[in-house]
Amino acid sequence: MAESNLILILGDQLSLEISSLKAADKARDRVLLVEVMEEATYVRHHKKKIAFLFSAMRHFAAELEEAGWQVDYVRIDAEENSGSFTGEAERFVERQDPAKVIVTEPGEWRVLEAMKAWPDKLGRPVDILTDGRFICCRAEFETWADGRKQLRMEYFYREMRRKTGLLMAGDEPEGGKWNYDAENRKPASSDLFMPKPLRFEPDEITREVLATVEGRFSDHFGDLEPFCFAVTRKQAEKVLAHFIEVGLARFGDYQDAMLTDEPFLYHSLLSFYLNAGLLDPLHVCRKVEKSYLDGEAPLNAAEGFIRQIIGWREYVRGIYWLKMPGYERENFFENTRNLPEFYWTGDTGMACLRAAIGQTRKEAYAHHIQRLMVTGNFALLAGIDPHQVHEWYLAVYADAYEWVELPNTLGMSQFADGGLLGSKPYAASGNYINKMSDYCQTCRYDVKRKTGEGACPFNALYWDFLVRNREKLQDNPRLRQVYSTWQKMKPDKRREYLDSAGHFLKSLK
């Protein structure tokens, strides 16, 4: 009889189509899933994030067993648990003596580096397979990027449209345009009908996980309950169907909008399940495309959603692997200010930040504009150390994994890579937040006041950011008009802006 192999599946690889499983022999190989302290604590992950992954992993292990796989599962509270992937692989090898180890490439550079040392540590071959869940493999992205002066997502996205055939009319894009983002920037009002997200009652497996997380990670960020995540493939498919039925048609129009009492609006809430492996990205996009083709959703909504998946999601993964290691330490503006304490507590007079952070504490979720133009924008304007910002985003969101979070944070949000991802910093005054949200209506600060006591801090911080980074930004063609406006201001007005910003920054703790 042929020798068995070890098939190690990570917590964000919960797919029956993962390459390591597809390379395995169900009759002889053994599957290993492990809950390890190192992964739960290398940043202090949100309690809901830990609970979601542990529950999804346990349900996936049960699904594999029902399908006839031999599964070894190590829980976080097992006495013999070594606390790391490497330690658990070593323990399995001692127990079962497999011929070799088969894994799908991990999503984080540090884990891949550890795995590269496994042949020596484990004393047997280790096959690290390409992750076939992504449309563009790492080698293909490197080929696309080679020789390009600018790695702009828009051009990459067009290649992915051609490759997949999504929303294509022959060789041309459906509707004659590649991108309908200009139609997707409408502010929302509270009198719109807002669909409620699909919620799931915890079953026995999840309740056991919740008790474990509360016992072992009680000092981590965020609220653990109520816990309503999908934790199985079938439940995740129901979330997808629900979004297509009640949210997709208006997703495009209002994807950038923000409302105080509506944390989800028309967003899909699918990123948790896509990034953990419970849903397949191309399958999701085909479903959305079908809704458009059937006349149930407009083109701007379908295109805007699909662009996030096959465009941006694939693009940032490519950037991550292209630029690691070292990308996580980029700091173009040389920012050193510590992350304010209110990012953890939500205790701030700024209504927009209070709403976004409070929602994050409760749900382990905020949509992309809340992340980019509220918490990210403030950190950029205030000169926060981008590595601290990166670790915060990685910790607090249940859909955050380094491959997707790091480029979004350092590149897009903080411009710490000096413009590799974006053509200009996503910096904005309070006017943008006022236009796209209702936050300013209940804020203690007045968004219409530019400087002085009671003025919205974003207003002075915006100009302070531009002035202190002038040497690095003044030649940016998209900012020349902004700097021209600054030069035309009266000296007293310019001084008021800088004095107001300085006074506010001194108060940050």
Secondary structure, DSSP 8 states (H G I E B T S, - for coil): -----EEE--TT---TT-HHHHTS-TTT-EEEEE--HHHHHTTT--HHHHHHHHHHHHHHHHHHHHTT-EEEEE-TT-TT--SSHHHHHHHHHHHH--S-EEEE--SSHHHHHHHHTHHHHHTS-EEEE--TTSSS-HHHHHHHHTT-S---HHHHHHHHHHHH-TTEETTEEGGG-S--GGGS-----TTS-----------HHHHHHHHHHHHHSTTSSS---S-----SHHHHHHHHHHHHHHTHHHHHHHTT-BBTTBSSTT----HHHHHHTSS-HHHHHHHHHHHHHTTSS-HHHHHHHHIIIIIIIHHHHHHHHHHTTTGGG--TT---B---THHHH---S-HHHHHHHHHHHHHS---HHHIIIIIIHHHHHHTB-HHHHHHHHHHH-TT--HHHHHIIIIIIIT-TTSSSS-SS-----HHHHHHHBSGGGG-SSBTT--SSTTB-HHHHHHHHHHHHTHHHHTT-TTTHHHHHHHHHS-HHHHHHHHHHHHHHHHH--
